[in-house]
């Protein structure tokens, strides 16, 4: 009896990873580009929310969000986003000391099958008077 039970447990243990492998998170952004257009240098930071959905069938985890400049900061969900649910990555750009055109790339790392997504912001900082 113990041997039969052990055999059943081994078969189930082998089957469970196969089923789990079929599930994966998938991130889909409503939009991956935002144009702030004209931003006054002395007007303070500006922000934009990038809304995304988990269109996969497993929880989506945003591992980290990297910006390419200290003038750009990201805020992102710390908890997993369930399948079918939405989340927001909020990007804040501080124009102080950055007059002229700007274009920034934000790299979002997740547990989705496609590990990295790229967001973009751009605009023109008007020098302070």
Secondary structure, DSSP 4 states (H G I P E B T S, - for coil): -HHHHHHHHHHHHHHHHHHHHT----EEES-SEEEEEEEETTS--EEEEEEEEE-SSS-B-EEEEEESSTTEEEE--SSPBPTT-EEEEEEEE--TT--EEEEEEEEEEESSSS-EEEEEEEEEEEPP-
